C-alpha cells in the first residue's frame, strides 16, 4: 500500500465546489438521512402492530410541525437520492459521464427532486381533504 | 514471470515506476486475488442490484404513504392486511436495509481511518440493520395475522 499511492476522497473543507461535487456529496448525505428514515419506518410499523393508541400518538407527531418538517425532508431526500441514483446507474452502464451531460443530468436530479416532492405533498394534502 | 508477479504483490518502489501516480488501477496480482478484501466486485454489484430493485419498490412505497396521509389505525390495518402489501413491504425493507448497510459502510471506510473505530462502526451497523429489519418484518406479520 505504502509504495503505491491510491486516490483520496476529497477533503470537503478545501475542495472547490462544483455542481458535480455538490451532487455527489448530497447523494451521500441524503443516503445517511434516508438510513435514519428507515429507523423511523420501523418505529411506525411497530406502532401499527402495538395498537390504535400507540399508532394514533405517532400519527399525531407526524402531523405536528416538526413531524411534517421531518417527513418533508425525507421525501426530498428520497426523490433526490432516487433521481441521482438513476444518474449513477447510467454512468455505470457507460452513459452520460461526459461533463456537459453530467451537468445537465445533475440539474435534472436537483430540480426534479424539488418538483416531485412538491407534487407528492400536494397530492398528500389533497388526499387529506385540506384543499 | 516470477519477477513481475513478485513486484506486483509487494507493490514496492520498483513496481511504482511502472504505474502512473494516483492511478485508479491496482496491480493485476491484487486484482486476481479479488482485491485486499477478497470479495472482488461483490459489494459494488449488490449495491447496484438493490438500487435497481429500490426504484419500483421505493416509488410504490412513497406513493402508498402519500395515499395514506392522515390515515387512522383502521385504515393502516386494512392496508397492511393485504397480502400484496406484506410481500412488497418485506422486499422493500430487505432491499433498503441491505442498500443502506453497503452505502454507510463506504462512507465510514472513506472518512474514518482508525481501524478499531471503523470496524466497530461497520459491525454495529450490520447488527443494527439485521435487528431492525427483523423487527419490521415481525411487526408486519403481527398486523397481518392479528
Interface residues (C-beta under 8 A of the other chain):
Chain A: X1 X3 X4 X5 X6 X7 X9 X28 X31 X32 X34 X35 X38 X39 X41 X42 X45 X46 X48 X49 X51 X52 X55 X56 X59 X63 X75 X78 X82 X85 X86 X88 X89 X92 X120 X121 X123 X124 X125 X127 X128
Chain B: X10 X11 X12 X13 X15 X16 X19 X21 X22 X24 X26 X27 X48 X51 X52 X54 X55 X58 X59 X62 X66 X67 X68 X69 X70 X71 X72 X73 X74 X76 X77 X80 X93 X96 X97 X100 X103 X104 X107 X110 X111 X132 X135 X136 X138 X139 X140 X142 X143 X146
